[in-house]
């Protein structure tokens, strides 16, 4: 819609019908003011300075925000809370609305206030004026608080009035505007509100409206929804991009560290060769050339510390090997976790790009927020917590060390879940005292175990479960490795929707 002075004339007429309404609350939001008015019913009236949103529209009610109000909002509330609407005017030929209000000063005396919405120029502004002075300005580009302000009056219209091609002839528009005979209509596209006009279109298109304010409110609803969709999409894309970059950098760093452990097998071979030929080595040697233990037809050159005895050199080589092997195992788990996270983030970024509409983006937001929460919880070393339909708690580990700690701390009567023969999270189902664990509870715990594993995107994933008392970790095993028996197997197909329902609970 062209938000010109003609629309302001009609809006002034519509808003004048609210004369006597009381301002119960004022909210200063992103580039707009929302007044909660109370007449026969309470509703919100928004004055919006955004270029892609209608300038004035109704809301079901003003949104209530928690927490303290910012200073600018406190100033508005101090002046406007409890004020009553006396009338609304728009100077002929100006894209400006002037809400005339009756308020009280700090001494309790009545005084006139003017909330002025200037929609002309490239930078619309909202101002609060009293006694010829600006009390408050949204932007203050033109006038600072305390500066004088003169209410504008009617202005002469240009001879060649430029109007959109689909409106009535200029002469007819001016005649109707002077007579106050407006007939607002709504233009539709695919059955949805597109544009509200103060006068009928030239071709006769458009659906008649009760008043222009109603039409603008319907248009604004779609505009705000599209803006929310755009802002949410940008926010999700930015969050995912930052996390993908961070995970990619971490993955490269871990891969470099993993490459440094590539000599572990050579150290093992050195140790085995030195052990087999220990009788051929004399104290004080700095190196030894011995028959290779894996291939006696070849020799192997081994660097030694001349300050150590041959047996001490052998023990030192095996210590270095075990240290490198342990680090290799630890880094291998980190690499796998980072690759899984990067794959999941890439998948989410693709779904955000392909999401059609606000509802699909809203459905994706919990998964992305859960990923951020999972990263924070990972730093805090605490398991993910869920609750089944029967009220039982399910704890999910996110690393090998956390899986070990979770299983060790579980009670013998707790149920333990894990994907069959695949890497994944240890899931512990803790039954509530006096309440039996049903098949739906076991199914949801199995879904969580499958979802937080490498088989997240597979169907019919086998998940073993048994009592914790039947789970044991062999001596010297790497973190997260366990043996178990007396188990049963469930086949589940994990999905984002199923996990979202459990997470929301």
BELBELLIN-V109813 format. One record per pair of residues at least 12 apart in sequence whose ideal C-beta (glycine too) atoms are under 8 Angstrom apart, sorted by the first residue. I is the first residue (numbers start at 1). J is the second residue. Records with the same first field share a line. If there is no record, write none. Layout:
# BELBELLIN-V109813
I = J  J
This chain:
# BELBELLIN-V109813
1 = 54  195  196  197  216  219
2 = 163  164
3 = 54  55  95  119
4 = 95  163
5 = 90  92  93  94  95  96
6 = 173  177  198  199
7 = 197  198  212
8 = 90  94  95  96  97  119
9 = 90  92  177  180  182  198
10 = 182  184  198  211  212
11 = 55  56  88  90  97  212  213  216
12 = 88  89  90  97
13 = 180  182  211
14 = 211  212  213
15 = 45  56  85  88  97  99  213
16 = 87  88
18 = 37  39  45  85  88
19 = 85  86  87
20 = 39  84  85
21 = 37  38  39  84  85
22 = 37  38  39  82  83  84  85
23 = 35  36  37  80  81  82  83  84  85  101
24 = 36  37  38  42  62  81
25 = 62  64  77  81
26 = 73  76  77  80  81
27 = 62  63  65  73
28 = 69  70  72  73  76
29 = 63
30 = 50
31 = 48  49  50  138
32 = 46  47  48  49  50  53
33 = 46  47  76  115  126  138
34 = 46  59  62  63
35 = 47  62  80
36 = 61  62
37 = 85
42 = 61
43 = 58  59  60  61
44 = 58  59  60  61  62  63
45 = 57  58  59
46 = 58  59  220
47 = 97  115  117  126
48 = 220
49 = 117  119  124  125  126  138  139
50 = 227
51 = 124
52 = 223  227
53 = 220  223  224  227
54 = 196  216  217  219  220  223
55 = 97  117  119  124  216
56 = 97  117  213  216
57 = 213  216  217  219  220  221
58 = 213  214  217
59 = 217
72 = 136
75 = 135  136
76 = 128  136
79 = 103  113  128  130  135  136
80 = 101  103  113  115  128
82 = 103  104
83 = 101  102  103  104  113
84 = 101  102  103
85 = 99  100  101
86 = 100  101  102  112
87 = 100
88 = 100
91 = 152  153  154  155
92 = 154  155  177
93 = 154  155  156  157
94 = 120  152  154  155
95 = 118  119  120
96 = 116  117  118  119  120  152
97 = 116  117  119
98 = 114  115  116  117  151
99 = 114  115  116  117
100 = 112  113  114
101 = 113  114  115
103 = 130
111 = 130  131
112 = 130
113 = 128  129  130  135
114 = 128  129  130  151
115 = 127  128
116 = 128  129  151
118 = 142
123 = 139  141
125 = 137  138  139  140  141  142
126 = 138
127 = 143  149
129 = 149  151
132 = 148  149  150
133 = 146  147  148  149
134 = 146  147  148  149
157 = 174
161 = 173  174
165 = 202
166 = 201  202  203  205
167 = 197  199  201  202
168 = 199  200  201  202
169 = 202
173 = 199
176 = 199
182 = 198  199  212
183 = 199  200  208
184 = 196  197  198  199  208  209  211  212  215
185 = 197  199  200  201  205  206  207  208  209  215
186 = 206  207  208  209  215  218  219
187 = 201  205  206
188 = 206  207
192 = 222
193 = 215  218  219  221  222
194 = 219
195 = 219
196 = 209  212  215  216  218  219
197 = 215
198 = 212
225 = 358
228 = 358
229 = 357  358  361
232 = 358  361  362  365
233 = 352  355  361
236 = 352  361  364  365  368
237 = 349  352  353
239 = 368  372
240 = 345  348  349  352  368
241 = 349
243 = 345  371  372  375
244 = 342  345  346  349
247 = 338  341  342  345
248 = 342
250 = 338
251 = 335  338  339  342
254 = 331  334  335  338
255 = 335
257 = 327  331
258 = 328  331  332  335
261 = 324  325  327  328  331
263 = 324
264 = 321  324  325  328
267 = 317  318  320  321  324
268 = 318  321  325
269 = 292  293  294  300
270 = 300  302  317
271 = 314  317  318  321
272 = 293  294
273 = 290  291  292  293  294  300  302
274 = 288  290  302  310  313  314  317
275 = 293  314
276 = 290  291  293
277 = 290  291  293
278 = 310  311  314
281 = 304  310  313
282 = 310
283 = 309  310
284 = 306
285 = 304  306  310
286 = 303  304  305  306
287 = 301  302  303  304
288 = 301  302  304
289 = 301  302
290 = 302
302 = 317
329 = 478
330 = 479
333 = 399  400  479  480
336 = 423  454
337 = 398  399
340 = 454
341 = 371
344 = 371  456
345 = 371
348 = 364  367  368  371
351 = 364
352 = 364  368
363 = 500
366 = 500  503  504
367 = 496  500
370 = 503
374 = 398
377 = 398
378 = 398  399
381 = 402
383 = 395  396  397  398  402  406
384 = 396  398  452
386 = 444  448  502  503  505
387 = 502  505
388 = 429  440  441  444  445  502
389 = 440  441  444  505
390 = 432  435  437  438  440  441
391 = 432  435
392 = 429  430  431  432  435  437  441
393 = 429  430  432
394 = 427  428  429  430  444  445  448
395 = 427  428  430
396 = 425  426  427  448  449  452
397 = 425  426  427
398 = 425  452
399 = 480
400 = 478  479  480
401 = 479  480
403 = 425  426  479  480
404 = 473  479  480
406 = 426  428
407 = 426  428  468  471  473  482
410 = 428  430  468
411 = 430  468
412 = 467  468  469
413 = 431  467  468  469
414 = 428  429  430  431  467  468
415 = 428  429  431  437  442  445  465  466  467  468
416 = 428  429  465  466  467  468  470  471  484
417 = 429  445  446  448  449  463  464  465
418 = 449  463  464  465  482  484
419 = 449  450  453  454  455  461  462  463  464
420 = 462  463  464  489
421 = 462
422 = 453  454  455
423 = 453  454  480
424 = 449  450  452  453  454  455
425 = 448  449  452  453
426 = 480  482
427 = 445  448  449  452
428 = 468
429 = 441  442  445  465
442 = 465  490
443 = 490  492
444 = 502
445 = 465
446 = 463  465  490  492
447 = 492  494  498  499  502
448 = 499  502
449 = 463  465
450 = 463  492  493  494
451 = 494  498  499
455 = 494
456 = 494
458 = 493  494
459 = 493
460 = 491  492  493
461 = 491  492  493  494
462 = 489  490  491
463 = 489  490  491  492
464 = 484  487  488  489
465 = 487  488  489  490
466 = 484  485  486  487  488
467 = 486
470 = 484  485  486  487
471 = 483  484
472 = 484
